[in-house]
């Protein structure tokens, strides 16, 4: 069975950092044609930021995407994969 490392080793990983703004991350996601990106603090995975986070935590709550930081609205419930 292939590991996650095996599956991703030759792929470009598009990611954002927790201090980036929502508008910066959204523009990057559009440019990369992805709907979700991992959030890395240095080399540590701290969350995932997705189109759903934008809609449910920014747009519907009237938050300003120009000033809202990814760390404020990213999804942080990271589950491990069962064997």
LINHU-V119405 format. One record per residue. N is the residue number from 1. PSI is psi as a letter, one per 30 degrees, with the letter a starting at -180 (none if undefined). NEAR is the number of other C-alpha atoms within 12 Angstrom. Layout:
n=N psi=PSI near=NEAR
n=N psi=PSI near=NEAR
//
This chain:
n=1 psi=k near=7
n=2 psi=k near=9
n=3 psi=l near=10
n=4 psi=e near=12
n=5 psi=e near=11
n=6 psi=e near=10
n=7 psi=f near=12
n=8 psi=f near=12
n=9 psi=e near=11
n=10 psi=g near=9
n=11 psi=l near=10
n=12 psi=k near=11
n=13 psi=j near=18
n=14 psi=k near=23
n=15 psi=l near=31
n=16 psi=l near=36
n=17 psi=l near=29
n=18 psi=f near=31
n=19 psi=f near=22
n=20 psi=l near=27
n=21 psi=l near=27
n=22 psi=e near=35
n=23 psi=e near=24
n=24 psi=e near=24
n=25 psi=e near=40
n=26 psi=e near=32
n=27 psi=e near=21
n=28 psi=e near=24
n=29 psi=e near=24
n=30 psi=e near=17
n=31 psi=e near=12
n=32 psi=f near=17
n=33 psi=h near=14
n=34 psi=l near=20
n=35 psi=f near=23
n=36 psi=l near=27
n=37 psi=k near=32
n=38 psi=l near=30
n=39 psi=j near=33
n=40 psi=k near=24
n=41 psi=j near=18
n=42 psi=c near=13
n=43 psi=g near=13
n=44 psi=k near=14
n=45 psi=k near=23
n=46 psi=f near=27
n=47 psi=a near=28
n=48 psi=k near=33
n=49 psi=k near=43
n=50 psi=l near=30
n=51 psi=e near=27
n=52 psi=e near=19
n=53 psi=e near=31
n=54 psi=e near=34
n=55 psi=e near=20
n=56 psi=f near=17
n=57 psi=f near=25
n=58 psi=d near=28
n=59 psi=e near=19
n=60 psi=f near=13
n=61 psi=g near=14
n=62 psi=g near=14
n=63 psi=l near=22
n=64 psi=j near=19
n=65 psi=f near=26
n=66 psi=f near=18
n=67 psi=f near=19
n=68 psi=k near=27
n=69 psi=k near=28
n=70 psi=e near=39
n=71 psi=f near=28
n=72 psi=f near=27
n=73 psi=g near=35
n=74 psi=l near=37
n=75 psi=k near=26
n=76 psi=f near=20
n=77 psi=j near=12
n=78 psi=k near=14
n=79 psi=k near=11
n=80 psi=l near=7
n=81 psi=k near=7
n=82 psi=k near=4
n=83 psi=none near=6
//
